[in-house]
Amino acid sequence: MLRQVLHEGLRTSFHKLGHFVANHPVFFASAPVLISILLGASFSRYRIEENVEYLLAPKHSLAKIEGNLVDSLFPVNRSKHTLYSDLQTPGRYGRVIVTSRRGSVLDPHHVSSVLKLHNTITQIQVPMLGFNYTFAHLCLLDDSKSCIVDDILRVLEEMRSARASNRSAPPLRYPITKLKDGREAYIGHQLGGVLAGGGRDGVRSARALQLTYYLQAASPLNEVVAASWELLFCRELENFVKAHPELSLYPFTSSSLQRDFQRTSRVSERPLLFSLAACLSLAMLCCSMRDCVRTKPWLGLLALVTVSLATLTSAGIFNLTGGKYNSTYLGIPFVMLGHGLFGTFEMLSSWRRTREDQHVKERVAAVFSDCMLPFTASTALHVVTFGIGASPFTNIEAVRLFCRNACISVLFNYLYILTFYGSNLVFAGYLENNYRHSLFCRRVPKPELLQQKPAWYRFLMYTHYNEEATEAGPLRAYESHLLVAFMKRYYCDWITNTYVKPFVVLFYLVYVSFALMGYLQVSEGSDLSNVVATETSTIAYTRAQQRYFSSYSPVIGFYIYESIEYWNTSVQEDLLEYTKGFERISWFESYLNYLHGLNITTSLSRSNFTERLRSGFLRQPRYVHFSDDIIFAKRTDGEFDVVASRMFLVAKTTENKREEMSILLDTLRKLSLTSRVKFIIFNPSFVYMDRYASSVGAPLKNSCIAALFLLFFSTFLAADPLVNAWLTVTVASVEFGLVGFMTLWRVELDCVSVLCLIYGVNYAVDSSAPLVSAFALGRESTRTRWVKLALERHGVPALQSYLCYGAALLPLAAVPSNLTRTLFRCLFLTAIITAFHCLAILPVLLTFLPPSKKKRCERKNGAENREEIECMEMVDSTRVVDQITTV
């Protein structure tokens, strides 16, 4: 009883709101336009977010804490040349992968070309404040104040000098080689596509070579000069490859990722205009019919105008609050479009069901009473789900910002549909009631006068006059609408046919099977190349990386952050066991070998172990570079102790490098918790990988839980509690299928796909709520009959929404960007799967599953036997009003 009272109370409130809007249509039509124009002027404050790590890396992760600890011991900016990472190297740098179109890059002529390229890069000049800065002024310096360059360049110099002096060069080992000065160097990330020879022959050939030039940005001036140097670096490589066509160059700089991430917005401009034009044309076409009075193409146009005004208003608020744009915001207009299309088409469908002999204000009030309650509930669900995603619990900033702005946009979309679109519905209603042409606003002559006009005039002015006020009259008039006629005459009977239902259920089982197959293969997409434009240097560089340099992982720093007994034999065995199986650049292992070479036992006393390390080992020219890997502290007794040290490890990997690195990270972290040697591991790429799956999935999980709680606690607002049960089942089925088919379509679980999954919850409720509510509110006849009536009333606006939304999404597939590709695939699957559920699965299942109509029909018949209805008809000069009085 309480549910019915609340339900009717809300319907009455919206009925009064419709009256209020119909009484002041000019104000409600002009106010949103003025607000949008005023707020749209704030685009002078348009700013772009340039920090990709801030957007895409988890905010709260153990890797960031470890990175701060590592930076306090061994500054990462000074050791980034040894702590190699693919796309996440901190600071400024320029990097290039060199491949040969024919032969090996170690061939003599290719070696000469590579060294010439190196000289060209080091001679790049950046004019700034009357001074020409070169690489020598900007480079990262070592302890001897020399520029840090890759060790492979020293190897190539040695090979060229050996050939010039007609002597054989020492064999090149891989991935750890010995340089001319006796120092061992890891070159696994500098030489790729390696074909190693057997025995002592070393490397026979290599397909690729990678050079990195690290820059320092110690001051704002250095930062500006380094940014300009990176631009000249890419330009110089373009000129070099034209002069040396035998080589292929793949450049990458510290700003490439940010530039290519934001490039998606620029390359999407034209497809988005095509998207808007396609959706606009189809929306006008869906609202059109043969009858020139009842056709409503302008309302289809105004539906898109309403969404555009809401977008402009929310963007203005975003600018005024100091927000910065990023490419993930491209999905917000499609969120608003899906929400707005359902609301506007439902209002138009409800308008068709009102009596034409009523006054316009009564018809608009009836539309508000019929549509606004489910539309308000779905808007509340949007606000709750996106609001949860915008909460501080969301660990990825791009997801949080998207949800916050989507929440504001949907709220304004709802308000503008209530006001702007509702007021335009009033104007269209006055045109219809006065029998004026929808396009030309000219009054249509009556049939007897129209027959005297030419054929073209009769074609343009065709309409159906309702001379008698009957309920079936306007319904028959609107049956000339193509989609209405298709739904009522063909589709409703076909989908509820006894012989069709088994095939629909069988098709649903196939759908569940494929969804399960994809669900079991879900993978996380922490690869940053998934969010950049495709035809960019980042993608070309990433492909070359995966092709030639996927054999080894990034360099992992193994940091021992407290003093341990390095001289203890058991500790030595533990450290060697921990690093076993890795390629190692380790001062500790080199020191033990150094002691073995001197025939000295490694189990020395503390003082002897440390003194030989400081005075003997680190004084050797080939070991002096290990001084940066050890931190000594003086004890109170005057002796020195090793308080912290680091080693570098590299793991052998396959093509699934990122997945293997995630497993390795978890394994080493678990080992660090149980080991008596207190160590941490770090690489700049761990900031993106650490807890990425849980960080990405958390907003979706929280939003789904919030949606379920909202559906549960709003049960008392629904006329039937089974409505929310059916909505919950529908949402679960849609989300399950969306995750499965998304995986089968090679879409990984990243921030963009998770945002689409959150929106999928709302889209499914938007689409299925009117259909299920109409069925549940039926009080007589059979299930099949009410399924047909529900499809006739709400199937047409749902079908119109699917068609327009699909037309808007199709141009998005042509955008050359991985981000928009993910956006298109997820949103397109959302529309297709939801349409399948709402137009096929739900109509079939509702014909033989609860709620039942039998008991309600009996209660209804019993109530009718105790009531007497008297109808009094009053004739007015302009209309006929039915006044019903219950006696």
N, C-alpha and C positions, 0 to 999 in steps of 0.2 A: 504493500500500500504506500509506504514511504517513497519507494522508487517512482511510482506513478505520479505522486504529488510533486516531487522534485522535477521529474521530467516535464510534466505539464506546466509547472511554474517557469521553467527555463524557456519552454516554447512560447509561453505568453510574453515573457520579457523580450524575446527576439521579435515577436510580432509587433510589440510596441516600438522597438527600435526601428523596424522596417517602416512603420508609420512615420516616425520622426525623420528618417532619411528621406522618405517620399515627400514630406512637407517642406523640406529645405534642400532640394536637389542642387540648386546653384552653388550654395555654400559648400556642400560636400564634394562637388565636382571641381571647384576651384581651389579649395584649401590644400589638398595634396599636391597639386601642381605648383602652387606658390612655395610650399615648404621644400619641395624637391629642387626647385630652381635656386632658392636661397642656400640650401645646403650643398647643392652641386657646385656653387661658386668656390667651395673650399678646396677644389682640386689644385689650386695654386700651392697647397701644402703637400702635394703628392711626393712621397718618398719611397725608396726601395730598400728592403732589408738585404744587406750585403753579406752578412755572417751566416754562411750555410751551416756551420757547426752548431750555432745557436738554434737554428730551426730544426735540424734533423737528428742531432745527437741527443740521446736521453739526458735530461737535465741532472737527475740524481742517479749516479752510477758509481760503482766501486772503482772503475777505471779512472774517473776524474780525480778521486781521492788519491789513488795510487800515482797518478800523474803529478799531482801537487807535491807529494812526498818525494818522488824521483827528481822533480825540478829543484827542490830545496837541496838535494844532495849533489846531483849532477845536472846542471842546467840543460834542459832539452834543446834550447835554441842553439847552444854551442855544440851539442853532440848529435844534431839531427843528420849529419852526414854519415854517421855510423848506425843510427837508429832508423834505418830505411823503412819507408812506408810508401804504398802506391799512390793514393790520391789524398792522403790526409797528413802530409808532411807539414809541420808548423812553419810559420814565417814565410819570407819571400824566397822564391827560387825559380829557375828555368830548367826544364828537363826536355830531352828529345830522345826518341828511339830511332836509330838509324838501321835500315835494312837494305840489303842489296837485291836488286832485281835479278841478278844472275851471279852465281858463285858465292863465295864466303866473304864476310866482311873482314876477315883476316888476310885476304889476298893482298899482295903488295900495293896494287893500285887503289884498292878500297881503303887500305890503311893510310895511304897518303891523302886521300880525299877526306877521311875522318879527321886527321890531324889538321888539315887545312880548314875544315869546319870549326875545329876548336879555336884556331887562331882568329878566325873571322868573328866568332862569338866574343872572345876576350877583347877584341878591338872595337866593340860596339860603343859608341859615344852618345851620352845623354847631355845635351846642352841645358844648363840650369844656372841661372844667376851669373852669367858670364863665365862659367867654367864647364868644361867638358868632362863628365864623369864616365869612367870606363869600369870594366869588371874589377880591375885592380883596386879601385877606390871603394867598391861596394861589396867585395867578396868577404866570405867568412874566413877568418884568419886562424892558423894553428899556433902552437906555442912559439914557433920560430918566426912569427909574423909574416908567413907566406900564405898565399891563397890556397884554400883547400880545394883540390880537384880530385876527380875519381882516379882510383888506382889503375883502371884499365888504360888510361892515357899514358901512364908511365910504362905499362907493358907494351903499348903500341910504339912509343918512342924507342924502347929498347929493341923491338923487332926491326924498326926502320934503320936504326944505327947499325944493327948487326948485319943487315943486308947491304948497307952502304959500305961497310968495311969487309965485306965478303967473308963473313964468318957465320956460324950457325947460332941462332938465338936459343936461349935455354927453353926447355919445354914449358908450355903453358898448362898448368893444372886447373882443374875445375871441380868444385866451386871455390876452393881455397887454393890460392897460388902463392908462390914465393917470389918476392920482388928482388930487384937488383941489390938492394941494401940488406937483404936477408930477412926482411920483415914479411910475415904472412898476412895476406889480405883476402878478404871474402869478395868475390866478384860475381856471385850468383845472380845479383840484380843488375849487373852491368854487362853481362854477356849472356845472350839467349839463343835458343835454337841450336844448342851445342851438340856436335857429334864427336864424342871422345874416342880416342884411340886406345888400344890395349897396351899394357905394360907401361913403359916409360915414354911413350910417344906424346902423351898429353892430348890437348885439344886438336882435332884434325880440321874442323871447320865450325863456323858459327853463322847463323842466319841473321842475327840482330845484335845491336850494341846500344847501350843506354848511357847517356851522359847527363849529369846533373850539376847545375851551377848554383850554389847556395849564396844568398845575399844576406847582408845584415841590415836591419832597420832599427838602429839604436835611437834615432831621433825622428821627429816629424818630417824634416827635410830629407833624411835618408829614405823614409817611407815613400815619399812622393817620387824621388829619383828612382827607387827600386821599381815602383809601379810603371814608370815610363820605360825603364830598361826592359821589363817583361814584354811590353808592347813592341819595342824595337827588336827584341829577341825573336818574336814570332814573325815579324816582317822580314828580318834578315834570313830566316830559315826558308821562307817562301822564295826569296831571290836566289838562295843557294841551290835549292832543288831544281830551279829552272836552268841553272848553269851546269848542274850535274844530274842529268836524268837517269843515270845508272843507280842512283840512290833514292830511297824513299824515306822521308822524314815525318815523324809524328810528334809535334811539339805539345808541351803541357807546362803551364805555369801555375803559381799559387792562386791566381785570379781566374783561371780558366773555368773551374767548377762553378764559381759564383756567376760568371758571365753567361755560361751556357745554361745554368739553371734559370736565370731570368730571361734568357732568350726565348723560352717557351711562350712567354706573354707576347712577345713581338711577332713570332711566326704564327700565332693563333688569331691575330686580329682579323685577317680576311676570312678564314673559315668561320669565325664567330659571326661575322656579318652575313655570310651565306646561311649559317644556322638560323639566325634571326629571321632572315627573309623566307626561308623554307617553312619555318614554324608559323610565321605570320600568314603566309599564303594558305597553308593547310588549315589554320584556325579559321580564317575567313571562309574557306570552302566548306568546312565542317558545319559552320553556322548558317550556311546558305541553303535555300530551297527554291522550288519553282514559284511559289507564292511570293509576289513582290512586297506584300504587306508584312507577312509573318517571317520572312527571311531576316536574319540578323547578322550580316557580315561585319557591320561596324562593331558589334559586341565581341566578335572574335578578335578584331583588331584591338579593341580597347582592353581585352584580357591581357594581351602582350604589353600594351601601354601601361597598364596597372603594375605589372611585374617590373617593368623598366623604371617607373617612378619610385617603386619601393627600393629597387637596387640603387638608384641615384641617391635616395635619402639615406640609406644605411651607409653608402660609401662616403657621403658627406660627413656623417657623424664619426665614421672611422678616421677621416682626415683631421677633423677638429680635435679628436682625442689623441692625436700624435701617432697614429698607427703607421706602420710601414708595410708596403705591399710585397707579396712574393707570389710565385707562379701557382701555388696550390689554391689560391683564391679563384682560379678559373672555374672551379667546381661550384662556387656559391650561386652564380646565375642559374645553373641547372637545378640546384636544390630549390630555388625560388620558383623556377618554371614548373617543376613537377607539382609543387604545392599549390601554386596559383591556378594552374590549368584545371585541376580537380575542383577547386572551389568555384571558379567561374562557369565551367561547363555544368556543374551540378545546379547552380542558380538558373542557368538558361533552361535546363531540363525541367526544373520545378516550375519555371514560368510557363512552359508549354502545357503543364498539367492544370494550371489555374483556369477559371472560367473567364472567357472573353467578355461576358456581359457585366463583369464586375468593374468597379472603378480601379484606376491604375494604382492608387494608394493601397487599396485592399489586396490587389494582386501582388504588389511588392512586399506588403506585410506577410502575406501567405508564403512568399518565397523565403523570406527571412526565417519565418517560423519553421519551415520545412527543412532548410539547408544549414542554417547557422549553428545548430546544436552539434551535429556530427563534425562540421568543419571547425568549430571551436575546440572540440575534443581532440581532433587530429593536430591542430595547431599547438595545443597544450602539450601533446606528446612530442612534437618537434622541439618545443622549448625545453622540455625536461631532458630529452636524450642529448641534444646539443649542449644544454646547460651543464649536464654531468661531464660531457667531454671538455667543456671550457673550464672546469674546476681545477684547482691547484693539484689535484691528484693525478692529472694527466702529465706524463713524464716527458713527452715530446712536444716541443713548443709549437711546431707547425700544426699539429693536430689541435692543440689547445686554442691557438689563434683562429684557425678555421672554424671550429665549433662556436667560439664566441661571436664571430661576425655572422655566421649562419643563423645563430639564435636571434640576433638583432634584425637581420634581414627578413626572416620568416615572420617575426612579430609585426614589422611594418607592412609586409605583404598582406597579412591578415587584416590589418587596419585599413589599408587602401582598398582591398576588395570589399570590405564592409561599406566604406564611404564612397570612394571614387567610382568603383564599378557599380555599386548599388544605385548611385544617383544617375549614372548613364542608363541603367536599366529602366529608371523612371522615364527618362526622355524617350527611349525606344518604345516604352509602353504607350505614351501619349500618341506617338506616331501610329502605332498599331491600332489603338482604339478609335482614332479618327480616320482610319483607312487611308493613310498616306504612304506613298512609296518609300521603302526603307533607304534607298540611295538618294533619290531626287527630292524627297519630302513633298511631292506633289500628290494631291488627293486623287485617289483612284475612282473613276466613274463606276456607277452601278452597272450590273450586267446588261440591262436594256440599252443604256447609253454607250457602253463599251462595244457592243455589236456594230455600231454605226461607224467605228473608227477603222483605220487601215490595219492590215494584218500585223505589221511591225509594232504598231502601237498596242494592239491587243496582246502581243507576245510580251512586251515590256510591262504592261499593266495588268497582267493576269493575277487574280486573287479569288478567294472564296469568301463570299458574303454570308454571314450568319444572320439571317432575318429572324430566325426563331431562337430563343434562348434555351437551348438543350445542352445537356452535359456532354453528349457524344459529338456535338457539332465541332467544337474546337479540336477535339482529339482526332476526328477524321480529317480535319484540315491539316494538322501537322503530320499526318501519315504520308504526305507527299515528300517529306524529308527522306532522303535516301537511306541514311543509317537507321532512322526510326522504323521505316518500312522493312528494312532487312532484318532488324532485330525482332520485330513483332511477328512478321509473316513467315520467316524462315528459320532464323537461328534458335529462337526459344523452343519451337517444336522439335527441332533437330537435336539439340543438346539434351533434352529431357526424354528423348525416344528410348524405349526399353532396350532396343538393339544397339544403341550407341553407347549407353552407360558402361557396359563391360569393357569396351575398347578404351574408354576414357580412364577407367580404373587401371587397366593394364598399362596404358601409357604412363600413368602416374607411377606405377611400380618401376617401370623402366627409368623414369626420371630419378626416382630415389636411388636406384642401383648405380647410375652414373654419378650422381651427386656423392654417394658414399665412396665411390672409387676415387673421385677427386679429393674428397675430404681427407682421405688417408694419405694423400701426397702433398699436403699443404707445406710450403716452405717459406721461411722469412726472407724478405728482400731488403737487406741492409746495404746492398750495393748502391753507392751514390749515383752511378751512371743510370739508374732507373728513373731518375727525376730530372734529367736534362734533355735538351733537344737532340735529335738523332744526328743530323748533319752538322756535327760540331767537332772541334778538336778533341774534346773530352772522350767522345765515343770512339773516334779513330784511335786515340791513344790507348783507351781501355781494351779495345779489341786486339791491338798489337801486344799489349801486356799479357792478355790471356793466351795469346797464341805462342809467344816466345818466352815469357818469363813466369809461367805457371808451375814450374818444377819445384820452386822453393818458396817458402813463406816469407813474409816481411821479417826483418831482423827483430828478434825479441830480446829486450833487455832483461837480464837476470840480475836483480839488485839484492844484495845482502845488506840490510840496513842496520845491523847491529854487530858488535864485536863478537867474533866466534873464535874458537881455538883452531886456527888454520893449521897449526903445527901438529895437531892431534891426528893420529893415523885413522881413527874411526871417522872423524869429521871429513878427512880427505876422501875416504872411500864413499861417504854419503854424497859429497859434492860431485864426485866423478860419476856416481850412479844416477844422480838427478839429471845430469847433462848427457848421459849416454843416449845414443841414438840421434843426437843433433849434430849438425855441422857447427863447430864451436870456434869463436875467437875469444880465447880465455887467457887472462894473465895468470890465473892459478895453474892451469894445466901446463902452460908454457914455463912457468917457474919450476914446477915439479920436474919437467923434462930437463930444464937447465941444471937442476941439482943432480939428476941422474947422469947428465953428461959430465959432471965434475966428480962422479963417483962418491957423492955425498948422500947420506940417507935423508929421507924427507921427514922423518920423525925427530926434528930438532927441538931444542928448547924454545921458549917464546922469544927470548932475546936474540938467539942465533938466527932463528927463522926470519925475524923482522929485520935484523941488521943486514943479513945477506940479501934480503929482498930490496932494501933501500940502497945499500952501498955497492952491491954487485950486479944484481939482475937489472934493475932500472937504469943503470949507467951504461949498459950495453946499447950500441946504436940501433940494433934491430929490435930491442925491447923497450926503448925509451918512450915509445908512444903509449905504453901501458900505464904511464904515470897519471894519465887522465882518468884511469879506471879505478884508482885506489885513493882513499882518503885516510891519511895518518893523523893521529892525535898524540900529543906528548903526555905521558903519565906523570904522576906526582914524583915518582922515583927517577925521572929524567929519561926513561926509555920510551920508545915509540910503539904505538899499537895500531893495527888496522881496524878502524871503527866502521868503515863501510867500503864496499867494493861492488864492481859490476862485471858481468860477462855478457857476451852476445851469442845467442843461439839462433839457429835457422833450421826449420823442419822441412823435410821432404814432403811435397804435396802433389796433388793431381789437379785435374781441371776444376774440381769442387773445392777450390782453395778456401773460400770464405766459410763454408760449412765445417771444413776440417780445422780451420783456425778457431772457430767457436768451441768445438769439442776440445781442442788442445788447451784453450784458455780455461775452460772449466776444470780440466784434469789437473793442470798445474796449480790452479788456485786451491783445489782440494788437497793437493800434496803440500802446499805451503801451510795449511792449517794443522797438519799432523807431523810435519817435519820438525826436528829439533834445530835445524838451520832456518832462521827467520828470513824469508826472502819474499820479494814481490816481483811480478813480471809486468812489463809495460811495453806498449808500442802505440804511437798516436792513433792507429786504426782501431785500437780496442775501445776508444771513446765512443765510436759508432756501433760497434758490435756488442758491447757489454749490455746485457739485459734488454737487447733490442726487441726480441720477440715478446717478452712480457710487457715492455713499455708500449709497444704498438697495440698489443691485444687488450691492454687494460681499459682504454676508453670504450672499445666495443663491448667488452664484458660489462662494464659499469653501466653503459647506456642501455644494454639489453635488460639488465636487472632492474634499472629504473623504469623502463617501459613496462616490464611485467608487473612491477609494484603499482604503477599508475593504472594499468588495466585492471588489476585486482581491486584496488581501493576505489576505483570509479564505477564499480559494479552497481552501487546503489543509485547512480545517475542514469544507468541504462534501463530501458523499459523491461528488458529481460536479461537475467544474469548470464544466460548462455551466449549472448552476443559477445561478451568479453572472452568467453572460453573459445569461441570460434576464431576470434581475432588473434588470440594467443597461439593457437594451433597453426593458423595461417602464417603468422609472422615467423614462427619456428621453422615451418616447412620452406618458406621463401629464403630465409637466411641460410639454412642448411644447403639448399640447392645452389644458392649464390656462391657460397664458399667453395663447393665442389666444382661447379662448372667454371668458376673463375680460375681455379687451379688447372683444370684441364685445358683452359685457353692460355696457359703459360703466364698467368698473372700471379706474382708473389705477394705475400702479406707484408706490405709496407704502409707508410702513413697515408698514401693516397687511396689505396684499396680499403683500408680500415675506415676512412671517412665515408667511402661509398657504402660500406656495410652498415655503418650507423644510419646513413640516409635510407638504406633499404628497409630498415624497420619502419620508418615513418611512411615510406612510399607504399608499403604493403598495407598499412592501416588506412591510409588515405583512400586506397582503391577498394578495399574489401569492406570497410565499415558501413557505407551506405547500403550495400547489397545485403549484408547480413542483418542489419537493423530493419530494413524493409521486410525481409522474410520473417524475422522474429516478431514483428509487430502485427503480423497477419492474424486475424481473429476468426476466420471462417474459411471454408473451402478446404482443399487438400494441399499437401506439401508441393506437389508438382505445379498446381495452379499458382501458388504464391512464389515459387521459384521463377515462373514465367513473368509474373507481375513485377517482381524485383528486378529481373533483367530488363524488362521494358522500361522501367523507371530509371534505373541506374546503370544499366549496361551500355546505353548509348553515350552518356557523358564519360564513362570509363573508356570506351572504345575511342572516342574523340581525343581524350587525353593521351592515350597510348600512341595514336597516330601522330599527333602533333609533337609529342615528346621524342618519338623515334625519328621524326623528320629533323628535329633540332639537334639530335645527337649524331646523325650521319655525317655532316661536314666535319665533325670533330675527328673522325677517323683519318682524315686527310692531313692532319697537322703532323709535321715531322718532329715528333717529340715523344719520348718514352712516358713522360708524365701524362700527357693527353691520351696516349694510347691506353694506359691503365685506366684513366678516367672514362674513356669511351667504352671499353670492354665491360667494366664493372657496372656502369649506369645502363648500358644497353641490356646486359643480362638481367639487371634489376627490373627493367620494364618488361622484358619478354617473360621472365618467370612469374612476375606478378600478374601479368595479363593471362597467362596460362592458368593460374590459380583462380582468379576472379571470374573469368569467362568460361572456364571448363570444369575445373576440379570442384570448386565450391557449389555451383549449380547442381552437379551430379550428386555430390555427397549429401547435400541438404534434402534431396528427395527421399532419402531413406534413413537419415540419422536425425537425432533430436535437434531442435524442439518439435514436439508433436502438436498437431492442429486439432486432433479429435476432441480432447477434453475442452479445449477453448471454444470449439464450435458448439458443444453441448451447453456450456455456460452461457454463451452468447444467445442461443435459442431460448434458454430459460428466462434470460433477462428481457428478451423481446416480447415474451408472452405477458409480462407484467407492465408493459409500457404502451402508451398510446401516443402516436405522433400526429400532430396536426400541422399542416403546411399552409401558410398564408402568403399569397403572392401580391406584392405591391408594385404597381406600374409607375415608373418615373419617366420624365421627359427624355432622359438620356440613357437610362439603364434599367434593368430589372434586378431587384434585390430579393433574394430568398431569405425570409425570416422564419426560422424554425423555433417553435415553442413546444416544450414538453409539458404535457398535462399529467 
